[in-house]
Amino acid sequence: MKPNDRPGHVLLPVQIQYKLRWRHKTDHTRVIFDESPDMDATQKYFKKCYVEWGEGKENKAIAEALSEINLPTNIRYIVGFGLGSIAIGNENGPKTCWERKKRCNCQHAMLLNLRDALQPHSKENIICIAQDPAYDETDVDVLDAVDIIILNDPDGLMVVTPNSVVVSIHPTAPVRAILADFMVRPAMFICDKLKDLSPSDPVLGSHNKNNTPTEDWESARVRLMLEEEYELIYEPPPDPGVMLFNIGFYLRKDIATDPVWLEAGYAADEDIPKKKPQKKKRKKKVYRLGTFNVCDRQTISI
């Protein structure tokens, strides 16, 4: 009997936790940070993270790994789920908040670098899309300026086709389970790597390798999908300090084994939804910067 098939056990695909508040160590009074997003600061910080990620070892290793495999010629969408809000406010906020913001910014920068790496192999104009309920007006404006289209739930899921790449890095939603149940099989999954099962595992896929709970839990259907229909083509070094710790790059097996698919592919997809996401009402002045170049990569206007 599989661990998640035992009678009396119910899988809960969400993490239950209490809200943390910062207090002074001495008098235990509340510490209030100004967390209201700032457009100008967010744009500058995203540009900084984009440069750092593009010139970093992780991005170069990914580009090298992708260059050594047969890639489909008709990738149309790169869809990111649960990549987090990139909006920043007070620079004097707690260190943990800034570490989380840097991770979110680098994850969005990875979407753009993936597009640049896959575009030479694709006959389609690759479009970057992101869906996360945490996005606010600042996120929408900054990401839209760098050609990342923000969609509301469930429009992002509806865009996923066999011609898509799905990026879902430790999300706070069961993305893999939803797509497995939808019978949607994107060309590539960049997601939490499958666990090495052992008899001591209490619940299948309920925790990551660092023993932290994951909402993108590894159900039996998720494991069957990735084991039977996908091939692990790249795994970042097992270093907890890297952004892609415990993440796997999975390529659909029919792409890797059938060269006919590489040329023929699937029929052209319908256009993505044109509806703009509902922005959270906040009176903020929009600032625009100029353009910036990163090495020899495409110029991005923000």
Buried (B, 14 or more C-beta within 10 A) or exposed (E): EEBBEEEEEEBEBEEEEEEEEEEEEEEEEEEEEEEEBBBEBBBBBBBEBBBBBBEBEBBEBBBEBBEEBBBBBBBBBBBBBBBBBBBBBBEEBEEEBBEEBBBBBBBBBBBBBBBBBBEEBBEBEBBBBBBBEEBBBBBBBBBBBBBBBBBBEEBBBBBBBBBBBBBBBBBBBBBBBBBBEEEBBBBBBBBBBBBEEEEEBEBBBBBBEEEEEBBBBBBBEBBEBBEEBBBBBBBBEEEEEBBBBBBBBBBBEBBBEEEEBBEEBEEEBEEBBEEEBEBEEEEBEEBEBEEEEBEEBEEBEB
